[in-house]
Amino acid sequence: MRFHPEIHVKDLAGRLHWPHRTHERTTVISRSHSASEDAEVAKATLYVSTVTLVVLLVVLAGISFGQEAMHWLGVQ
């Protein structure tokens, strides 16, 4: 399999990351984030992580309770 000589790893990596960059804008930073935007992203990430953790704990507790209930009922 041969690759086109104009395709470079930097260009391929740029296609995988957001924002998608064209060949003319590969070295230009689109914009920097403000501290308040970073804080909002951090809060949202913390919220999603906390909700995910709680859901996971509830599911695991349900599985554990189900196994104990089956043990109490004598189901093997």
Secondary structure as the mmCIF struct_conf table of DSSP 4:
data_model
#
loop_
_struct_conf.conf_type_id
_struct_conf.id
_struct_conf.beg_label_comp_id
_struct_conf.beg_label_asym_id
_struct_conf.beg_label_seq_id
_struct_conf.end_label_comp_id
_struct_conf.end_label_asym_id
_struct_conf.end_label_seq_id
TURN_TY1_P TURN_TY1_P1 PRO A 5 GLU A 6
HELX_RH_AL_P HELX_RH_AL_P1 VAL A 9 LEU A 16
BEND BEND1 HIS A 17 PRO A 19
HELX_LH_PP_P HELX_LH_PP_P1 HIS A 20 HIS A 20
HELX_RH_3T_P HELX_RH_3T_P1 HIS A 23 ARG A 25
BEND BEND2 THR A 26 VAL A 28
HELX_LH_PP_P HELX_LH_PP_P2 SER A 32 SER A 34
HELX_RH_AL_P HELX_RH_AL_P2 ALA A 35 LEU A 73
TURN_TY1_P TURN_TY1_P2 GLY A 74 GLY A 74
#
